[in-house]
C-alpha cells in the first residue's frame, strides 16, 4: 500500500525531508518504522528511541501497534509540551 509519511521537528532535520510517499507491506506502525530504519542510517538514527516519539495515523494520535489498514497518512513527531 502507498502511504504519505510526514516528519516533524527534529525528525525532519535528522531524516532530511519533511515527508515522502512510501510503498509498504507493513501491517502496523511498528512494521513501517522497521521498514524505514532498514532503508538508511539517517532513518535508523531518527527512530532509535521510540519512547521519544509520537505517531498519528490519518491525523489521529495512535500507538505504534496501530494497524495501517485504510491509512492514508502517518506522521511522526516528538511529544508536545505545554507552556
C-alpha positions as CSV (number, residue, x, y, z in Angstrom):
1,X,0.0,0.0,0.0
2,X,1.1,3.6,-0.5
3,X,1.2,5.9,2.4
4,X,2.2,9.6,2.9
5,X,4.7,9.7,5.8
6,X,5.3,13.1,7.4
7,X,8.2,14.0,9.7
8,X,8.1,16.9,12.2
9,X,10.6,18.9,14.2
10,X,14.0,17.1,14.8
11,X,12.8,14.0,12.9
12,X,12.6,16.2,9.8
13,X,16.1,17.5,10.5
14,X,17.6,14.1,11.0
15,X,15.9,12.4,8.0
16,X,16.4,15.5,5.9
17,X,13.0,15.7,4.3
18,X,9.5,16.9,5.5
19,X,7.8,13.8,4.2
20,X,7.5,11.3,1.5
21,X,5.2,8.7,-0.1
22,X,6.3,5.2,0.6
23,X,5.2,1.8,-0.6
24,X,4.9,-0.5,2.4
25,X,3.9,-4.0,3.2
26,X,3.7,-3.2,7.0
27,X,0.6,-4.1,8.8
28,X,1.1,-1.7,11.7
29,X,3.1,1.5,12.5
30,X,5.9,-0.6,14.2
31,X,6.3,-2.5,11.0
32,X,6.5,0.7,9.0
33,X,9.2,2.0,11.4
34,X,11.1,-1.2,10.9
35,X,11.0,-0.9,7.1
36,X,12.1,2.8,7.3
37,X,15.0,2.1,9.7
38,X,16.3,-0.6,7.3
39,X,16.5,2.0,4.4
40,X,19.4,4.2,5.6
41,X,21.3,5.2,8.7
42,X,19.5,8.5,8.9
43,X,16.2,6.7,9.5
44,X,17.8,4.4,12.0
45,X,19.1,7.4,13.9
46,X,15.7,9.2,13.8
47,X,13.8,6.1,15.1
48,X,16.4,4.9,17.6
49,X,14.3,5.8,20.6
50,X,10.6,5.2,20.0
51,X,9.8,6.4,23.5
52,X,10.8,9.9,22.4
53,X,8.3,9.8,19.5
54,X,4.6,10.1,19.0
55,X,2.6,9.0,15.9
56,X,-0.6,9.9,14.2
57,X,-2.5,7.8,11.7
58,X,-4.8,9.8,9.5
59,X,-4.3,12.8,11.8
60,X,-5.4,10.9,14.9
61,X,-3.0,10.1,17.7
62,X,-2.1,6.4,17.7
63,X,0.2,3.8,19.2
64,X,3.0,2.0,17.4
65,X,0.8,-1.1,17.3
66,X,-1.9,0.7,15.4
67,X,-3.0,-1.0,12.2
68,X,-2.3,0.6,8.9
69,X,-5.3,-0.9,7.1
70,X,-7.1,2.0,5.5
71,X,-4.4,4.5,6.4
72,X,-3.5,7.3,4.0
73,X,-1.0,9.2,6.2
74,X,1.3,8.5,9.1
75,X,3.0,11.4,10.9
76,X,5.9,11.1,13.4
77,X,6.7,13.9,15.9
78,X,8.2,14.5,19.3
79,X,5.9,14.7,22.3
80,X,4.2,18.1,22.6
81,X,4.7,20.1,25.7
82,X,2.6,22.8,27.2
83,X,3.8,26.2,28.2
